[in-house]
Amino acid sequence: MLSEETVLVRFYSSPSRYICTVFDEMRTAHKNRNYSYLESLIDEANLLASRMEAALEEVQSLEELHAECKKLRKELKELEEKKKS
């Protein structure tokens, strides 16, 4: 059984944990009827899910920026060709 202090140390010192690992620990806590650190696991799952959502939004923003850059490069090329003629 993990003490609350151990759980908090894990929570703040392991940024590369997967949310599935946290869910597995929640299942273990429920199976053993040990709810002493469940609140911190819920907080950790919330934090990891928020990070995943933020990362997805960043990827979407990057894709939109890439599409905009392609469009602007095409316009620039057309303007340069127009200027030459």
Legacy VTK file of the C-alpha trace (Angstrom):
# vtk DataFile Version 3.0
C-alpha trace
ASCII
DATASET POLYDATA
POINTS 85 float
0.000 0.000 0.000
1.323 3.415 -0.973
1.323 6.316 1.425
-0.239 9.584 0.289
3.210 11.200 0.367
4.574 8.517 -1.985
1.692 9.065 -4.369
2.265 12.829 -4.383
5.982 12.359 -5.044
5.149 10.060 -7.960
2.581 12.534 -9.213
4.981 15.456 -9.373
8.145 13.586 -10.346
6.960 11.446 -13.247
5.737 13.631 -16.091
6.085 10.814 -18.615
3.482 8.538 -17.010
0.699 7.334 -19.235
-2.913 7.934 -18.328
-3.549 4.192 -18.752
-1.082 3.539 -15.933
-3.026 5.908 -13.707
-6.274 4.157 -14.618
-4.676 0.796 -13.776
-3.682 2.154 -10.355
-7.260 3.373 -9.859
-8.561 -0.107 -10.664
-6.079 -1.634 -8.221
-7.115 0.833 -5.522
-10.769 -0.044 -6.100
-10.070 -3.784 -6.180
-8.236 -3.528 -2.845
-10.833 -1.108 -1.468
-8.030 1.342 -0.712
-9.372 4.775 -1.537
-6.805 6.742 0.456
-4.947 8.025 -2.617
-7.745 7.851 -5.184
-8.267 11.630 -5.148
-4.645 12.251 -6.159
-4.957 9.651 -8.938
-8.069 11.425 -10.218
-6.167 14.724 -10.199
-3.270 13.119 -12.051
-5.595 11.613 -14.672
-7.235 15.010 -15.105
-3.836 16.659 -15.568
-2.687 14.064 -18.103
-5.946 14.297 -20.051
-5.654 18.091 -20.125
-2.108 17.797 -21.466
-3.294 15.400 -24.171
-6.072 17.788 -25.196
-3.618 20.697 -25.322
-1.236 18.660 -27.462
-4.033 17.765 -29.876
-5.011 21.418 -30.158
-1.391 22.353 -30.867
-1.150 19.742 -33.614
-4.360 21.040 -35.158
-3.055 24.614 -34.983
0.207 23.569 -36.621
-1.667 21.832 -39.425
-3.773 24.946 -39.979
-0.645 27.130 -40.027
1.030 24.783 -42.496
-1.987 24.960 -44.807
-2.003 28.768 -44.541
1.733 28.898 -45.352
1.208 26.732 -48.431
-1.591 29.013 -49.565
0.498 32.159 -49.026
3.521 30.675 -50.816
1.324 29.868 -53.793
-0.042 33.431 -53.824
3.484 34.829 -53.547
4.667 32.681 -56.441
1.724 33.850 -58.569
2.449 37.498 -57.721
6.132 37.085 -58.544
5.241 35.519 -61.895
2.783 38.317 -62.575
5.439 40.902 -61.738
7.940 39.313 -64.152
5.547 39.435 -67.064
LINES 1 86
85 0 1 2 3 4 5 6 7 8 9 10 11 12 13 14 15 16 17 18 19 20 21 22 23 24 25 26 27 28 29 30 31 32 33 34 35 36 37 38 39 40 41 42 43 44 45 46 47 48 49 50 51 52 53 54 55 56 57 58 59 60 61 62 63 64 65 66 67 68 69 70 71 72 73 74 75 76 77 78 79 80 81 82 83 84
